[in-house]
Amino acid sequence: MATGATTVIGTGTARPGRRRAAVAGTGRRLVVIACLTAVTLPLAGCGNKAGDLTCQAFGEMSVSDRSKALNNLLSEHSLEVASVGNQMGVAQNVDSFCGSPAMLQMPATQNLDRTLNDAVNWDAERW
């Protein structure tokens, strides 16, 4: 008879343990999903093109981010990023258009709602 009691007790304790594991597993999954969502949502904006940045947004960037944006802008227009002429040309055009020197931490002062694509004549043969 003691054997039957052990079986009942063993069966009774196994079930709640399984439920807890399932609930704990679900809780862990929810935490993982929440963490992944928190990490990936800010990156969702990374798909935006540099050419779609407004002068105001460009003027609010750090110097490092401005440099990256100008490189991305060249890439978006299939221009050689490593070319010093391209680097200088795009920087001068954006500086002049936005009124915010690319290599200084200063806000844009003009064309605040216009995009960086508007800053450059992409059809011109020379800068």
Buried (B, 14 or more C-beta within 10 A) or exposed (E): EEEEEEEEEEEEEEEEEEEEEEEEEEEEEEEEEEEEEEEEEEEEEEEEBBBEBBBBBBBBBEEEEBBEBBBBBBEBBEBEEEEEEBBEBBBBBBBBBBBBBBEEEBBBEEBBEBBBBBBBEBEEEEE
